[in-house]
Amino acid sequence: MSSDIDTRATTTGHLERPVIHQTSLLRQSLAITRRNLIHIKRMPEMLMDVTIQPVMFVALFAYVFGGSIAVSAAAGYREWLLAGIMAQTIAFASFVVAVGLTADIDKGIVDRMRSLPIRTSSILVGRSLSSLIHSSIGIVVMSLTGLVIGWRLRGSFIDALGGYALLLLWGFAMIWLGILVGSAMRSVEAVQGVMFTTIFPLTFLSNAFAPSENMSPVLRTLAEWNPISSLVQAVRELWGNTGPAPDGSALPLQHPVVATLLWIALLTAVFAPLSIRTFRRRTEK
């Protein structure tokens, strides 16, 4: 039988456990991704965190706080701000995947999927892909909003693509954190509490919304070694929205692209195996 799933009969007439071909993982993952996207289509309010909320943040910081925050960027605070807003939004990709995964586990949807002849890993891959697509919508919305308030891509086309690629890679690393929390927590409310108290201060204790050089020495050190800060600095430099980090900045801000790639590799290497192990332990009980 030349199909993704083979079922073979034993000599006693009983059917063996279905054999899943290696090439079927991608197809299974895409099917689960499509299922998650259809769920979003039927509940469009799930897009508020990547449509309405980012626009509100851009308007709030650009027009309310922008006049009180001095930056070194020649184009002003509004253009300097946008990379920070995008980094915050993509960091919250972990929030979305954690809530969605916990809800699927609680409702028994994951158990029903595991009863099918599919790989358990395809559930996580499908959830990750749909979360990246979900976050990409927010990046597109914020890019259009930025054009309205005066933001421009002032670097080369390749550099601009590099900035967007870094954001998506960071979102991929954050998704593993979301899978870990979503698999470990027992309720959506618990997930929301853990993720909010983790991601929210992480994004604000950085250079996303205010220059780190104006902070007190202790806060500046924490902010400049915050992985969000290297991501934001890298995207700003690639887009031509700011120059190199000022003298005296921490090493990650002096080489932000390299630092961001190292952070992404480290976070993925730590969270991916932990999240897979926690997910299997939770769903195999």
C-alpha positions in Angstrom: 0.0 0.0 0.0 1.6 3.3 -1.1 0.0 5.8 1.2 1.1 7.8 4.2 -0.4 5.3 6.6 -0.2 1.6 6.2 -2.3 -0.9 8.1 -1.0 -4.5 8.0 -2.9 -7.6 9.1 -1.2 -10.2 11.4 -1.3 -13.9 11.0 -4.1 -14.0 13.6 -6.3 -11.8 11.5 -5.9 -8.7 13.8 -4.8 -5.4 12.6 -1.5 -4.0 13.7 -1.1 -0.4 14.9 -1.0 1.9 11.8 2.4 2.5 10.4 3.0 6.2 9.7 5.5 7.1 6.9 8.2 9.6 7.6 7.0 11.9 4.8 3.6 12.3 6.4 4.8 14.7 9.2 4.6 17.8 7.0 1.2 16.9 5.7 -0.2 16.2 9.1 1.3 19.5 10.5 -0.2 21.5 7.7 -3.6 19.9 8.3 -3.5 20.9 12.0 -2.3 24.4 11.0 -5.3 24.7 8.7 -7.6 23.6 11.5 -6.2 26.3 13.8 -6.5 29.0 11.2 -10.1 28.0 10.5 -10.7 28.3 14.2 -9.4 31.9 14.0 -11.5 32.6 11.0 -14.7 31.5 12.8 -13.6 33.6 15.9 -12.1 36.8 14.4 -11.9 38.4 17.8 -8.9 36.2 18.4 -7.0 38.6 16.1 -7.5 41.6 18.4 -4.1 41.0 20.0 -2.3 41.4 16.6 -4.6 44.1 15.1 -6.3 46.4 17.5 -3.9 46.1 20.4 -0.6 46.9 18.5 -2.3 49.9 16.8 -3.4 51.2 20.2 0.2 50.8 21.5 1.6 52.7 18.5 -0.9 55.5 18.9 -0.4 55.7 22.7 3.4 55.8 22.7 3.8 57.9 19.5 1.3 60.6 20.3 1.0 60.6 24.1 4.5 59.6 25.4 6.6 60.4 22.3 6.9 64.0 23.1 8.5 63.3 26.5 11.0 60.7 25.4 14.2 61.9 23.6 16.0 59.6 21.2 19.1 59.9 19.1 17.3 58.8 15.9 17.2 61.5 13.3 13.7 60.6 12.2 12.3 61.0 15.7 10.6 58.8 18.3 7.8 57.6 16.1 10.1 55.9 13.7 12.4 54.7 16.5 9.4 53.2 18.3 8.0 50.8 15.7 10.7 48.1 16.1 10.0 48.0 19.8 6.3 47.6 19.3 6.9 44.8 16.8 9.3 43.0 19.1 6.7 43.1 21.9 4.0 41.8 19.7 6.1 38.9 18.4 7.2 38.1 21.9 3.5 37.6 22.8 3.4 34.8 20.2 4.3 32.6 23.2 1.2 33.9 25.0 -1.1 32.9 22.1 0.3 29.4 21.6 0.3 28.7 25.4 -3.4 29.7 25.7 -4.4 27.8 22.6 -2.6 24.6 23.6 -3.9 24.6 27.1 -7.5 25.1 25.8 -7.0 22.1 23.4 -5.7 19.9 26.1 -8.5 20.8 28.5 -11.2 20.3 25.9 -9.9 16.9 25.0 -9.0 17.9 21.4 -5.4 16.8 21.8 -6.6 13.4 23.1 -8.8 13.0 20.0 -5.8 13.9 17.8 -3.6 11.5 19.5 -6.2 8.7 19.0 -5.6 9.2 15.2 -2.7 7.6 13.4 -0.6 10.8 13.4 2.6 11.9 15.1 2.3 13.7 18.3 5.0 16.2 17.1 2.7 17.2 14.3 0.3 18.7 16.9 3.1 21.0 18.1 4.4 21.8 14.6 0.9 22.7 13.5 0.3 24.9 16.5 3.7 26.6 15.9 3.0 27.3 12.3 -0.4 28.8 12.9 1.0 30.9 15.7 3.7 32.3 13.4 1.0 33.2 10.8 -1.1 34.8 13.5 1.9 36.9 14.6 2.8 37.8 11.0 -0.6 39.4 10.6 0.3 41.7 13.5 3.6 42.6 11.8 1.8 43.5 8.6 -0.8 45.6 10.5 1.9 47.5 12.4 4.0 48.1 9.3 0.9 49.7 7.6 0.2 51.7 10.8 3.9 52.8 10.9 3.7 54.1 7.3 0.7 56.3 8.4 2.6 57.9 11.3 5.8 58.5 9.4 7.9 55.3 9.8 10.0 54.3 6.8 12.4 51.5 5.8 15.6 53.4 5.3 18.0 50.5 4.8 18.4 48.3 1.8 15.8 45.8 0.6 18.0 42.9 1.9 18.4 44.5 5.3 14.7 45.1 5.5 14.0 41.4 4.9 16.6 40.6 7.5 14.8 42.6 10.1 11.5 40.9 9.4 13.3 37.5 9.4 14.8 38.2 12.8 11.3 39.0 14.2 9.9 35.7 12.9 12.9 33.7 14.2 12.4 35.3 17.6 8.7 34.4 17.4 9.7 30.8 16.7 11.9 30.7 19.8 9.1 32.2 21.9 6.6 29.6 20.7 8.6 26.9 22.5 8.3 28.9 25.7 4.5 29.0 25.0 4.4 25.2 24.4 6.3 24.6 27.7 3.9 26.8 29.8 0.8 25.6 28.0 1.8 22.0 28.6 2.7 22.6 32.3 -0.3 24.7 33.4 -3.6 23.2 34.2 -5.9 26.0 33.1 -6.1 29.0 30.7 -6.3 31.4 33.7 -3.0 30.0 35.1 -1.4 30.3 31.7 -2.5 33.9 31.3 -1.1 34.8 34.8 2.3 33.2 34.2 2.7 34.5 30.7 1.6 38.1 31.5 3.9 38.3 34.5 6.8 36.9 32.4 6.5 38.6 29.0 5.1 41.9 30.0 8.0 43.1 32.2 10.5 41.5 29.9 9.4 43.7 27.0 9.2 46.9 29.1 12.5 46.4 30.9 14.3 46.9 27.6 15.1 49.5 25.0 11.8 48.8 23.2 10.1 52.0 24.4 12.8 54.1 26.0 16.6 54.4 25.4 18.5 52.3 27.9 21.3 54.9 28.2 19.0 57.1 30.2 18.2 54.4 32.8 19.9 54.0 36.2 23.1 51.8 36.1 21.4 48.7 37.5 18.3 49.0 35.2 20.5 49.8 32.2 22.6 46.7 32.7 19.4 44.5 33.0 17.9 46.2 30.0 20.9 45.9 27.7 21.4 42.2 28.5 17.7 41.6 28.0 17.4 39.5 24.7 14.5 41.8 23.6 16.9 44.7 23.6 19.4 43.1 21.2 16.4 42.1 18.9 15.0 45.7 18.9 18.5 47.2 18.3 19.2 44.8 15.4 15.9 45.5 13.7 16.3 49.3 14.1 19.8 49.1 12.6 18.7 46.9 9.7 15.8 49.2 8.9 17.9 52.3 9.1 15.8 53.7 11.9 18.8 54.3 14.3 22.6 54.2 14.3 24.9 51.9 16.2 24.5 51.7 19.9 26.3 54.4 21.9 29.7 53.9 23.4 29.5 52.1 26.8 26.6 49.9 25.8 26.7 46.3 26.7 28.2 43.8 24.2 24.8 42.5 22.9 23.9 46.0 21.7 27.3 46.5 20.1 26.7 43.4 17.9 22.9 43.1 18.0 22.3 40.8 15.0 24.8 38.2 16.1 23.6 38.5 19.7 20.0 38.0 18.6 20.8 34.9 16.6 22.7 33.5 19.6 19.8 34.2 21.9 17.4 32.5 19.5 19.6 29.4 19.2 20.0 29.3 23.0 16.4 29.8 23.9 15.3 27.2 21.3 17.9 24.7 22.5 16.7 25.1 26.1 12.9 25.4 25.6 12.3 22.9 22.7 13.3 19.7 24.5 11.8 20.8 27.7 8.5 21.7 26.0 8.3 18.4 24.0 9.0 16.4 27.2 6.4 18.3 29.2 3.8 18.0 26.5 4.3 14.2 26.2 4.2 13.8 29.9 1.0 15.8 30.1 -0.8 14.1 27.3 0.2 10.5 28.0 -1.3 10.5 31.5 
